[in-house]
Amino acid sequence: MNKTLFKKYFQLFLVVLAAGSIYPLIFLKQGYQESMLQVFNMTLPQLNTMYSVIGLVFVFGYAPSGYLSDVFSAKKLLAVSLFFTGLGGLWFAQIPGYNHVVIIFGLWGFFSVFTFWSAHMKIVRLLGTDNEQGKFFGILDGGRGLVEAILASFALFIFSGILGNSIEIVDKRAALIAVIYMYSIMLLVVSALVMIFVQDDKKLISNKDDKANKFEWAYVKMLFKNKDVYLHGGIIFMGYIVFWTVYYIGGFLESNVGLDSVTVASIMVVVLWMRPIGGFLGGLLADKFGRTSVQIVALVIASTCLLLAALLPVSLGKAVFFPLVVVLAIFFYTIRGTYWSLLGDYKLEAFILGTAIGVVSFIGYLPDVLIPIVNTFLWNTFGAQGGYNAYFIVSGLSGFVGVILVIIFSKSIKKKSV
């Protein structure tokens, strides 16, 4: 590997490290909810309220994050995001009162979306050539999952090592604080590495010989007239609906299929480790066989598997549903790992790229707000077990709508290239 290639991949590695380390601290409740409630003396409704607010901040922060990454240095925004998220973690480790915790979550919401989201996506887009977009975005999502899994394993080692067999709140407090410090220090270290080793996006843009050299509002007007932006947003919207079912698979296996908790937990660990496989493999195949082709195949297979999960007799048990879930997981992460690579298909000026990512993200990630509302209706209408089946059917059909959008997008791109 020559020096230039090593430099490019090392920068990509740092962005992957940043993406994989910033969110686990914010979503610490995934593995430590009960400990957080006890140590911070909070109620579950209080904790859920904070995460609901963060969800809204995320959705409405995507578009502004794009504008920020076009106006300011994406590299510096990335470093600032990591630094202040880590700083918030150090404050969080002091176990402050509820009012201060609310402020910390507000800071985390701002610095993990407004200043981070589009900035890190833009850098990945600029690092890769047009022929490397599938691979680079596959590495981003698969690598992020790998980093999260490794950090989660290390956090569990720290937590269990300090807590041992104790059930005392003072020991649980010490163990949780150690985990928070680990994630926070990691963010501060990665922030410094990004600042030192990642090129400024202006430098990356000059390397690509783009005609434009600064952000102009005229580009925004052009962006909103570009139907490919809306198609891309719609593709991610439908693909994200399909992906969201990953959060319900465990409940489905336990509630509907009747598997025990330990078996379900084991299967979900396997699902977690499918993320790097789906991301890396999908990215490589996207560059080899075409980004839209891989997206179509992944959507068709995942959607078909969801319909099968909903319609097959649950009496078939683990022998059928375990391999079905593994296949689902691979293609969930293939969808997620490649839908952003479609940015390389419609040639946008680099100086409007961040804003485009923000607009597409706003459209694409609306399911974060909509799915809980839809699922409340489905569960109320069909009951606990019927709710899972209805949800999987709705998600599977959404995937096929996504296939139609990808085909329309592909034809639009081909028409422009003629």
C-alpha positions as CSV (number, residue, x, y, z in Angstrom):
1,M,0.0,0.0,0.0
2,N,1.5,3.3,-1.1
3,K,1.7,6.3,1.2
4,T,-1.3,8.2,-0.3
5,L,-3.5,5.1,-0.1
6,F,-2.5,4.5,3.5
7,K,-3.3,8.1,4.4
8,K,-6.7,7.9,2.8
9,Y,-7.6,4.6,4.6
10,F,-6.2,5.9,7.9
11,Q,-8.5,8.9,7.7
12,L,-11.4,6.6,6.9
13,F,-10.5,4.5,9.9
14,L,-10.6,7.6,12.2
15,V,-14.0,8.6,10.9
16,V,-15.3,5.0,11.5
17,L,-13.8,5.2,15.0
18,A,-15.6,8.5,15.6
19,A,-18.9,7.2,14.4
20,G,-18.6,4.0,16.4
21,S,-17.6,5.7,19.6
22,I,-19.9,8.8,19.8
23,Y,-23.3,7.1,20.1
24,P,-22.7,4.3,22.7
25,L,-22.1,6.9,25.4
26,I,-25.4,8.7,24.5
27,F,-27.4,5.5,24.4
28,L,-25.8,3.9,27.5
29,K,-29.3,2.8,28.6
30,Q,-29.2,0.0,26.0
31,G,-27.0,-2.1,28.3
32,Y,-27.2,-0.2,31.6
33,Q,-30.7,1.2,31.9
34,E,-31.5,-0.2,35.4
35,S,-28.1,0.8,36.7
36,M,-28.6,4.3,35.4
37,L,-32.0,4.6,37.0
38,Q,-30.6,3.5,40.4
39,V,-27.3,5.5,40.3
40,F,-28.9,8.7,39.0
41,N,-32.0,8.2,41.1
42,M,-34.3,8.7,38.1
43,T,-37.6,7.2,37.1
44,L,-38.0,5.4,33.8
45,P,-40.5,8.0,32.5
46,Q,-37.8,10.7,33.2
47,L,-35.2,8.7,31.3
48,N,-37.6,8.0,28.4
49,T,-38.5,11.6,28.1
50,M,-34.9,12.6,27.6
51,Y,-34.4,10.0,24.9
52,S,-37.7,11.1,23.2
53,V,-36.3,14.7,23.1
54,I,-33.0,13.5,21.7
55,G,-35.0,11.6,19.0
56,L,-36.7,14.8,17.9
57,V,-33.4,16.7,18.0
58,F,-31.9,14.1,15.7
59,V,-34.7,14.3,13.1
60,F,-34.8,18.1,13.0
61,G,-31.0,18.4,13.3
62,Y,-30.2,16.6,10.1
63,A,-30.9,19.4,7.6
64,P,-29.1,22.1,9.7
65,S,-26.1,19.8,10.2
66,G,-25.8,19.7,6.4
67,Y,-25.7,23.4,6.1
68,L,-23.1,23.6,8.9
69,S,-20.8,21.1,7.2
70,D,-20.9,23.1,4.0
71,V,-20.2,26.5,5.6
72,F,-17.6,25.3,8.2
73,S,-14.8,22.8,8.1
74,A,-16.2,19.3,8.3
75,K,-13.1,18.1,9.9
76,K,-13.2,20.7,12.7
77,L,-16.9,20.1,13.2
78,L,-16.1,16.4,13.7
79,A,-13.4,17.1,16.2
80,V,-15.5,19.6,18.1
81,S,-18.4,17.1,18.2
82,L,-16.3,14.3,19.7
83,F,-14.6,16.7,22.2
84,F,-17.8,18.2,23.6
85,T,-19.6,14.9,23.7
86,G,-16.7,13.4,25.6
87,L,-16.6,16.5,27.9
88,G,-20.3,16.0,28.6
89,G,-19.5,12.4,29.5
90,L,-16.9,13.5,32.0
91,W,-19.6,15.7,33.6
92,F,-22.1,12.8,33.4
93,A,-19.5,10.7,35.3
94,Q,-19.8,13.1,38.3
95,I,-23.4,11.8,38.7
96,P,-25.0,15.3,38.7
97,G,-28.6,16.0,39.6
98,Y,-31.5,15.5,37.2
99,N,-31.6,19.1,36.0
100,H,-27.9,18.9,35.0
101,V,-28.4,15.5,33.4
102,V,-31.1,17.2,31.2
103,I,-28.5,19.8,30.1
104,I,-25.9,17.1,29.4
105,F,-28.4,15.2,27.1
106,G,-29.2,18.5,25.4
107,L,-25.5,19.0,24.7
108,W,-25.2,15.4,23.5
109,G,-28.1,15.8,21.1
110,F,-26.6,19.0,19.6
111,F,-23.0,17.7,19.2
112,S,-23.9,14.3,17.9
113,V,-26.2,15.5,15.2
114,F,-26.0,19.3,14.4
115,T,-22.2,19.3,14.2
116,F,-21.5,15.6,13.6
117,W,-23.9,13.8,11.3
118,S,-23.4,15.5,7.9
119,A,-19.8,16.3,8.7
120,H,-18.7,12.7,9.0
121,M,-20.8,11.6,6.0
122,K,-19.3,14.3,3.9
123,I,-15.7,13.4,4.7
124,V,-16.4,9.7,3.8
125,R,-17.9,10.8,0.5
126,L,-15.0,13.0,-0.3
127,L,-12.3,10.5,0.7
128,G,-13.6,7.9,-1.7
129,T,-13.6,8.2,-5.5
130,D,-16.9,7.7,-7.4
131,N,-16.0,4.0,-7.8
132,E,-15.3,3.5,-4.1
133,Q,-18.6,4.8,-2.6
134,G,-20.1,1.4,-2.0
135,K,-17.0,0.1,-0.3
136,F,-16.4,3.3,1.8
137,F,-19.9,3.6,3.1
138,G,-20.0,-0.2,3.7
139,I,-16.8,0.2,5.7
140,L,-18.3,3.1,7.6
141,D,-21.5,1.2,8.7
142,G,-19.8,-2.2,9.1
143,G,-16.8,-0.7,10.9
144,R,-19.0,1.5,13.1
145,G,-20.9,-1.7,14.2
146,L,-17.6,-3.5,14.9
147,V,-16.3,-0.6,17.0
148,E,-19.5,-0.5,18.9
149,A,-19.4,-4.2,19.6
150,I,-15.7,-4.1,20.7
151,L,-16.3,-1.1,23.0
152,A,-19.5,-2.7,24.4
153,S,-17.5,-5.8,25.2
154,F,-14.8,-3.8,26.9
155,A,-17.4,-1.8,28.8
156,L,-19.0,-5.0,30.0
157,F,-15.6,-6.3,31.1
158,I,-15.0,-3.1,33.2
159,F,-18.5,-3.1,34.6
160,S,-18.6,-6.7,35.7
161,G,-15.0,-6.6,36.9
162,I,-15.7,-3.7,39.3
163,L,-19.2,-4.9,40.3
164,G,-18.4,-8.6,40.7
165,N,-21.2,-10.3,42.6
166,S,-22.1,-7.2,44.6
167,I,-25.7,-5.8,44.5
168,E,-24.7,-2.7,46.6
169,I,-25.6,0.6,45.0
170,V,-22.2,2.1,45.8
171,D,-20.5,-0.7,43.8
172,K,-22.9,-0.3,40.9
173,R,-22.2,3.5,41.0
174,A,-18.4,2.9,40.8
175,A,-18.8,0.4,37.9
176,L,-21.1,2.7,35.9
177,I,-18.8,5.7,36.4
178,A,-15.8,3.6,35.1
179,V,-17.8,2.7,32.0
180,I,-18.8,6.4,31.4
181,Y,-15.1,7.4,31.8
182,M,-14.0,4.8,29.3
183,Y,-16.3,6.0,26.6
184,S,-15.6,9.7,27.4
185,I,-11.8,9.3,27.3
186,M,-12.1,7.4,24.0
187,L,-14.0,10.3,22.5
188,L,-11.4,12.9,23.6
189,V,-8.6,10.8,22.2
190,V,-10.4,10.2,18.8
191,S,-11.1,14.0,18.7
192,A,-7.4,14.8,19.0
193,L,-6.5,12.1,16.3
194,V,-9.2,13.6,13.9
195,M,-7.8,17.1,14.4
196,I,-4.2,15.9,13.7
197,F,-4.6,13.4,10.9
198,V,-7.8,14.0,9.0
199,Q,-7.5,16.5,6.0
200,D,-9.7,19.5,5.9
201,D,-12.5,19.0,3.5
202,K,-11.4,22.0,1.4
203,K,-8.1,20.1,0.8
204,L,-10.1,17.0,-0.1
205,I,-12.3,19.0,-2.5
206,S,-9.2,20.6,-4.2
207,N,-7.9,17.1,-4.7
208,K,-11.0,16.2,-6.6
209,D,-10.7,19.3,-8.8
210,D,-14.2,20.5,-8.2
211,K,-15.2,23.7,-10.0
212,A,-16.8,25.4,-7.0
213,N,-14.8,26.7,-4.1
214,K,-17.3,28.0,-1.6
215,F,-20.8,27.5,-0.4
216,E,-23.4,29.6,-2.2
217,W,-27.2,29.7,-1.6
218,A,-27.7,29.3,-5.4
219,Y,-26.6,25.7,-4.9
220,V,-29.3,25.2,-2.3
221,K,-32.0,26.2,-4.9
222,M,-30.5,23.8,-7.4
223,L,-30.5,21.1,-4.7
224,F,-34.2,21.4,-4.0
225,K,-35.0,21.2,-7.7
226,N,-33.1,17.9,-7.9
227,K,-35.6,15.1,-7.8
228,D,-32.8,12.5,-7.2
229,V,-32.3,14.0,-3.8
230,Y,-36.0,13.2,-2.9
231,L,-35.8,9.8,-4.5
232,H,-32.6,9.1,-2.4
233,G,-34.4,10.3,0.7
234,G,-37.4,8.0,-0.1
235,I,-35.1,5.0,-0.7
236,I,-33.5,5.5,2.7
237,F,-36.9,6.1,4.3
238,M,-38.2,2.7,3.0
239,G,-34.9,0.9,3.7
240,Y,-34.8,2.3,7.2
241,I,-38.3,1.1,7.9
242,V,-37.1,-2.4,7.0
243,F,-34.0,-2.0,9.1
244,W,-36.0,-0.8,12.2
245,T,-37.4,-4.3,12.6
246,V,-34.1,-5.4,14.0
247,Y,-35.1,-3.8,17.3
248,Y,-38.2,-6.1,17.4
249,I,-36.8,-9.4,16.4
250,G,-35.9,-10.4,20.0
251,G,-39.4,-9.7,21.2
252,F,-40.9,-11.6,18.3
253,L,-38.7,-14.7,19.0
254,E,-39.7,-14.7,22.7
255,S,-43.3,-13.7,22.4
256,N,-44.4,-15.4,19.2
257,V,-41.9,-18.2,18.6
258,G,-41.7,-19.0,22.3
259,L,-37.9,-19.2,22.7
260,D,-36.4,-18.7,26.1
261,S,-34.7,-15.5,27.2
262,V,-31.1,-16.9,27.1
263,T,-31.6,-18.4,23.6
264,V,-33.0,-15.1,22.3
265,A,-30.1,-13.1,23.8
266,S,-27.7,-15.5,22.1
267,I,-29.4,-15.1,18.8
268,M,-29.3,-11.3,19.1
269,V,-25.6,-11.3,19.8
270,V,-25.2,-13.2,16.5
271,V,-27.4,-10.5,14.8
272,L,-25.2,-7.8,16.2
273,W,-22.1,-9.4,14.6
274,M,-23.8,-9.6,11.2
275,R,-23.4,-5.8,11.0
276,P,-19.8,-5.7,9.9
277,I,-20.4,-8.7,7.6
278,G,-23.4,-7.1,6.0
279,G,-21.8,-3.7,5.8
280,F,-18.4,-4.8,4.4
281,L,-19.8,-7.4,2.0
282,G,-22.5,-5.1,0.8
283,G,-20.1,-2.3,0.1
284,L,-17.7,-4.5,-1.9
285,L,-20.5,-6.0,-3.9
286,A,-22.0,-2.5,-4.6
287,D,-18.9,-1.3,-6.2
288,K,-18.5,-4.5,-8.2
289,F,-22.1,-5.1,-9.4
290,G,-23.6,-1.6,-9.0
291,R,-25.0,0.2,-6.0
292,T,-28.6,0.2,-7.1
293,S,-28.5,-3.5,-8.0
294,V,-27.2,-4.5,-4.5
295,Q,-29.7,-2.2,-2.8
296,I,-32.6,-3.9,-4.8
297,V,-31.4,-7.4,-4.1
298,A,-30.9,-6.6,-0.3
299,L,-34.4,-5.0,-0.1
300,V,-36.1,-7.9,-1.9
301,I,-34.4,-10.6,0.3
302,A,-34.9,-8.8,3.6
303,S,-38.6,-7.9,2.7
304,T,-39.3,-11.5,1.7
305,C,-37.8,-12.8,4.9
306,L,-39.9,-10.4,6.9
307,L,-43.1,-11.7,5.2
308,L,-42.0,-15.2,5.8
309,A,-41.4,-14.5,9.5
310,A,-44.9,-13.1,9.8
311,L,-46.6,-15.9,7.8
312,L,-44.7,-19.1,8.7
313,P,-46.2,-21.2,11.5
314,V,-44.3,-20.4,14.7
315,S,-44.4,-24.1,15.6
316,L,-41.4,-24.5,13.2
317,G,-39.4,-23.1,16.1
318,K,-35.7,-22.3,16.3
319,A,-34.6,-24.6,13.5
320,V,-36.3,-22.4,10.9
321,F,-36.4,-19.0,12.6
322,F,-32.8,-18.8,13.7
323,P,-31.3,-19.1,10.2
324,L,-34.1,-16.8,8.9
325,V,-33.2,-14.1,11.4
326,V,-29.4,-14.5,10.5
327,V,-30.2,-14.0,6.8
328,L,-32.4,-11.0,7.7
329,A,-29.7,-9.5,9.8
330,I,-27.1,-9.8,7.0
331,F,-29.4,-8.0,4.5
332,F,-30.6,-5.4,7.1
333,Y,-27.0,-4.3,7.4
334,T,-26.4,-4.6,3.6
335,I,-29.3,-2.2,3.1
336,R,-28.0,0.2,5.7
337,G,-24.4,-0.1,4.6
338,T,-25.1,0.7,1.0
339,Y,-28.0,3.2,0.7
340,W,-25.7,6.1,1.4
341,S,-23.3,5.0,-1.4
342,L,-26.0,6.2,-3.8
343,L,-24.6,9.7,-3.2
344,G,-22.0,8.8,-5.7
345,D,-24.6,8.2,-8.4
346,Y,-25.9,11.7,-8.7
347,K,-23.0,14.1,-9.2
348,L,-23.4,16.9,-6.6
349,E,-21.0,19.8,-6.2
350,A,-18.8,19.1,-3.2
351,F,-19.7,22.4,-1.6
352,I,-23.4,21.5,-1.4
353,L,-22.8,17.9,-0.4
354,G,-23.3,18.4,3.3
355,T,-26.6,20.2,2.8
356,A,-27.7,17.4,0.5
357,I,-26.9,14.8,3.1
358,G,-28.8,16.8,5.7
359,V,-32.0,17.0,3.5
360,V,-31.8,13.3,2.5
361,S,-31.3,12.4,6.2
362,F,-34.3,14.4,7.3
363,I,-36.5,12.5,4.9
364,G,-34.8,9.2,5.3
365,Y,-34.8,9.0,9.1
366,L,-38.4,10.2,9.7
367,P,-39.2,6.5,10.7
368,D,-37.5,7.2,14.0
369,V,-40.5,9.4,14.8
370,L,-43.2,7.6,12.8
371,I,-42.6,3.9,13.5
372,P,-43.3,4.1,17.3
373,I,-46.6,5.8,16.5
374,V,-47.6,3.2,13.8
375,N,-46.6,0.3,16.1
376,T,-48.7,1.6,19.0
377,F,-51.7,1.4,16.6
378,L,-50.7,-2.1,15.3
379,W,-50.3,-3.5,18.8
380,N,-53.5,-1.9,20.0
381,T,-55.4,-3.3,17.0
382,F,-53.9,-6.8,16.7
383,G,-52.6,-7.5,20.2
384,A,-49.2,-8.5,21.3
385,Q,-48.5,-11.4,19.0
386,G,-50.6,-10.2,16.1
387,G,-48.8,-6.8,16.4
388,Y,-45.4,-8.4,15.5
389,N,-46.9,-10.1,12.5
390,A,-48.7,-7.0,11.3
391,Y,-45.5,-4.9,11.8
392,F,-43.3,-7.3,9.8
393,I,-45.8,-7.3,7.0
394,V,-46.0,-3.5,6.9
395,S,-42.2,-3.3,6.9
396,G,-41.8,-6.0,4.2
397,L,-44.3,-4.2,1.9
398,S,-42.4,-0.9,2.6
399,G,-39.2,-2.7,1.4
400,F,-40.9,-3.5,-1.9
401,V,-41.9,0.1,-2.3
402,G,-38.2,0.9,-1.7
403,V,-37.3,-1.4,-4.6
404,I,-39.6,0.6,-6.9
405,L,-38.0,3.8,-5.8
406,V,-34.5,2.4,-6.4
407,I,-35.6,1.4,-10.0
408,I,-36.9,4.9,-10.7
409,F,-33.8,6.4,-9.2
410,S,-31.6,4.1,-11.4
411,K,-33.5,5.1,-14.5
412,S,-33.2,8.8,-13.7
413,I,-29.4,8.5,-13.2
414,K,-29.0,6.6,-16.5
415,K,-31.1,9.1,-18.3
416,K,-28.8,11.9,-17.1
417,S,-25.6,10.1,-18.0
418,V,-26.7,9.6,-21.6
